């Protein structure tokens, strides 16, 4: 199985990340702030399109954060 990752920033400056499968569905999400890493609920929306969204629930500030990504901009995980 091929995994890809997307990253963004929350308004509270936490780094949000999500691991995606080959169909761009979220496998796991996390948030990191000041060296502390927490699990973050995440899901993909419109994963079958050229542009798709990933939504996170930030565990540090409890904001729902939605970010758009283009298929060509995501990177494969090692």
PyMOL commands that set and color helices and strands:
alter all, ss='L'
color gray80, all
select helices_A, chain A and resi 71-73
alter helices_A, ss='H'
color red, helices_A
select strands_A, chain A and resi 4-9+15-20+26-33+36-39+41-45+51-57+64-70+75-76
alter strands_A, ss='S'
color yellow, strands_A
deselect
rebuild
show_as cartoon
